[in-house]
Amino acid sequence: MKTVLKVDGMSCQHCVAAVTNAVSELEGVKGVAISLEEKTVAIEHDDGVRVDQLKAAIEDQGYDII
């Protein structure tokens, strides 16, 4: 399953690393691809992973879901 979220506040490679690490720690996440230009986080994950879990992991890093 793939979920794409629009995220505001990411501007550098440190942001990419922080979001990637936070989301990757969730059980069932298989991959994370971030586009700073498009302000998107694309997450490949198992069906058991809920979107609210993904959003919470990103928001906990200080970024806003648009």
DRENPA-3360 file (N, C-alpha, C; in nm, 2 decimals, always signed):
BEGIN
1 = MKTVLKVD = +0.08/-0.12/+0.00/+0.00/+0.00/+0.00/+0.09/+0.12/+0.00 ~ +0.04/+0.23/-0.07/+0.12/+0.35/-0.07/+0.03/+0.47/-0.03 ~ +0.09/+0.55/+0.06/+0.02/+0.67/+0.11/+0.12/+0.79/+0.08 ~ +0.06/+0.90/+0.02/+0.13/+1.02/-0.01/+0.07/+1.13/+0.08 ~ +0.16/+1.20/+0.16/+0.11/+1.31/+0.24/+0.18/+1.44/+0.20 ~ +0.11/+1.55/+0.20/+0.17/+1.68/+0.18/+0.21/+1.73/+0.31 ~ +0.34/+1.77/+0.32/+0.40/+1.81/+0.45/+0.46/+1.95/+0.43 ~ +0.43/+2.04/+0.53/+0.49/+2.18/+0.52/+0.60/+2.19/+0.63;
9 = GMSCQHCV = +0.70/+2.26/+0.59/+0.81/+2.29/+0.68/+0.94/+2.22/+0.66 ~ +0.94/+2.12/+0.56/+1.06/+2.05/+0.53/+1.14/+2.14/+0.43 ~ +1.27/+2.16/+0.46/+1.35/+2.25/+0.37/+1.49/+2.20/+0.34 ~ +1.54/+2.09/+0.40/+1.68/+2.05/+0.39/+1.69/+1.90/+0.41 ~ +1.81/+1.86/+0.39/+1.84/+1.71/+0.41/+1.82/+1.67/+0.55 ~ +1.85/+1.76/+0.65/+1.82/+1.72/+0.79/+1.67/+1.69/+0.81 ~ +1.59/+1.77/+0.74/+1.44/+1.75/+0.75/+1.41/+1.61/+0.69 ~ +1.47/+1.58/+0.58/+1.44/+1.45/+0.51/+1.48/+1.34/+0.60;
17 = AAVTNAVS = +1.60/+1.35/+0.66/+1.65/+1.24/+0.75/+1.56/+1.23/+0.87 ~ +1.52/+1.34/+0.93/+1.43/+1.33/+1.05/+1.30/+1.26/+1.02 ~ +1.23/+1.30/+0.91/+1.10/+1.24/+0.88/+1.12/+1.10/+0.83 ~ +1.22/+1.07/+0.75/+1.25/+0.93/+0.71/+1.27/+0.84/+0.83 ~ +1.35/+0.88/+0.92/+1.38/+0.80/+1.04/+1.26/+0.78/+1.12 ~ +1.18/+0.88/+1.15/+1.06/+0.87/+1.23/+0.96/+0.78/+1.17 ~ +0.93/+0.79/+1.04/+0.83/+0.71/+0.97/+0.88/+0.56/+0.96 ~ +1.01/+0.55/+0.93/+1.07/+0.41/+0.91/+1.06/+0.33/+1.04;
25 = ELEGVKGV = +1.06/+0.39/+1.16/+1.05/+0.32/+1.28/+0.92/+0.25/+1.31 ~ +0.81/+0.29/+1.23/+0.68/+0.23/+1.25/+0.68/+0.09/+1.19 ~ +0.63/+0.00/+1.27/+0.62/-0.14/+1.22/+0.53/-0.15/+1.10 ~ +0.58/-0.21/+0.99/+0.50/-0.23/+0.87/+0.54/-0.13/+0.76 ~ +0.62/-0.03/+0.79/+0.67/+0.06/+0.69/+0.78/+0.00/+0.61 ~ +0.77/+0.00/+0.48/+0.87/-0.07/+0.39/+0.96/+0.03/+0.32 ~ +0.92/+0.16/+0.30/+1.00/+0.25/+0.23/+0.94/+0.39/+0.24 ~ +1.03/+0.49/+0.24/+0.99/+0.63/+0.24/+1.06/+0.71/+0.14;
33 = AISLEEKT = +0.99/+0.79/+0.06/+1.05/+0.88/-0.04/+1.00/+1.02/-0.02 ~ +1.09/+1.11/-0.01/+1.05/+1.25/+0.02/+1.09/+1.34/-0.10 ~ +1.00/+1.43/-0.13/+1.03/+1.54/-0.23/+1.02/+1.67/-0.17 ~ +1.13/+1.74/-0.15/+1.13/+1.87/-0.09/+1.06/+1.97/-0.18 ~ +1.08/+1.95/-0.31/+1.02/+2.05/-0.41/+0.87/+2.04/-0.41 ~ +0.82/+1.91/-0.40/+0.67/+1.89/-0.40/+0.61/+1.89/-0.26 ~ +0.70/+1.90/-0.16/+0.65/+1.89/-0.02/+0.57/+1.77/+0.00 ~ +0.62/+1.65/-0.05/+0.55/+1.53/-0.03/+0.63/+1.42/+0.04;
41 = VAIEHDDG = +0.56/+1.33/+0.11/+0.62/+1.22/+0.17/+0.54/+1.10/+0.12 ~ +0.61/+1.01/+0.04/+0.54/+0.89/-0.01/+0.59/+0.77/+0.08 ~ +0.49/+0.70/+0.13/+0.53/+0.59/+0.22/+0.47/+0.46/+0.17 ~ +0.56/+0.36/+0.15/+0.51/+0.22/+0.12/+0.50/+0.15/+0.25 ~ +0.38/+0.09/+0.27/+0.36/+0.02/+0.40/+0.26/-0.09/+0.39 ~ +0.25/-0.17/+0.49/+0.16/-0.28/+0.50/+0.02/-0.22/+0.52 ~ -0.09/-0.30/+0.49/-0.22/-0.26/+0.51/-0.26/-0.23/+0.66 ~ -0.18/-0.28/+0.75/-0.21/-0.26/+0.89/-0.16/-0.13/+0.95;
49 = VRVDQLKA = -0.09/-0.05/+0.87/-0.04/+0.08/+0.91/-0.15/+0.18/+0.89 ~ -0.19/+0.25/+0.99/-0.29/+0.35/+0.97/-0.23/+0.49/+0.94 ~ -0.31/+0.56/+0.86/-0.26/+0.70/+0.81/-0.24/+0.79/+0.93 ~ -0.32/+0.78/+1.03/-0.30/+0.86/+1.15/-0.17/+0.84/+1.22 ~ -0.12/+0.71/+1.21/+0.01/+0.68/+1.27/+0.12/+0.75/+1.19 ~ +0.11/+0.75/+1.06/+0.20/+0.81/+0.97/+0.21/+0.96/+1.00 ~ +0.09/+1.02/+1.01/+0.08/+1.17/+1.03/+0.14/+1.20/+1.17 ~ +0.11/+1.12/+1.27/+0.16/+1.15/+1.40/+0.31/+1.14/+1.41;
57 = AIEDQGYD = +0.37/+1.05/+1.34/+0.52/+1.03/+1.34/+0.58/+1.16/+1.27 ~ +0.52/+1.21/+1.17/+0.57/+1.33/+1.10/+0.55/+1.45/+1.19 ~ +0.43/+1.47/+1.24/+0.40/+1.58/+1.33/+0.49/+1.59/+1.45 ~ +0.52/+1.47/+1.51/+0.61/+1.46/+1.62/+0.75/+1.52/+1.60 ~ +0.79/+1.52/+1.47/+0.92/+1.58/+1.43/+0.91/+1.73/+1.41 ~ +0.79/+1.79/+1.42/+0.77/+1.93/+1.41/+0.72/+1.98/+1.28 ~ +0.67/+1.89/+1.19/+0.63/+1.93/+1.06/+0.47/+1.92/+1.06 ~ +0.41/+2.00/+0.97/+0.27/+2.01/+0.96/+0.22/+1.93/+0.83;
65 = II = +0.11/+1.85/+0.85/+0.05/+1.79/+0.74/-0.05/+1.89/+0.68 ~ -0.04/+1.91/+0.55/-0.12/+2.00/+0.48/-0.25/+1.93/+0.44;
% end
